[in-house]
Amino acid sequence: RLAPSVDDVRALAEPVLQHRMALTFAARAEGTSVRDVVAKLVKGI
């Protein structure tokens, strides 16, 4: 294939992005996790 599929992006989004993101204090205080943020991003794809 010449380009990744949407399913490829969805499958790799969490492991690739999880260690690259830093949450704000406010997000952590609300109980938001990096997984939550990545899941919201992937839903938009």
C-alpha positions in Angstrom: 0.0 0.0 0.0 1.1 3.5 -0.6 -0.7 5.0 2.4 -1.9 3.8 5.8 -5.6 3.1 6.2 -7.8 4.7 8.8 -7.8 1.4 10.6 -4.0 1.5 10.7 -4.0 4.9 12.2 -6.6 3.9 14.8 -4.6 0.8 15.8 -1.4 2.7 16.3 -2.6 6.0 17.7 -2.6 5.1 21.4 0.8 3.3 21.6 2.5 6.0 19.4 0.9 9.1 21.0 0.6 8.0 24.6 4.2 8.7 25.6 4.4 11.9 23.5 1.6 13.7 25.3 1.6 15.6 28.6 -1.6 16.6 30.3 -2.1 19.9 32.1 -2.6 20.0 35.8 -6.3 20.8 35.3 -6.8 17.8 33.1 -5.1 15.5 35.6 -7.1 17.0 38.4 -10.3 16.2 36.5 -9.2 12.6 36.1 -8.6 12.8 32.4 -6.0 10.3 31.1 -3.8 10.4 28.0 -5.9 7.4 26.8 -9.0 9.5 27.1 -7.5 12.2 24.9 -6.2 9.8 22.3 -9.6 8.1 22.2 -11.3 11.5 21.5 -8.8 12.2 18.8 -9.3 8.8 17.1 -13.1 9.2 17.2 -12.6 12.3 14.9 -10.9 10.2 12.2 
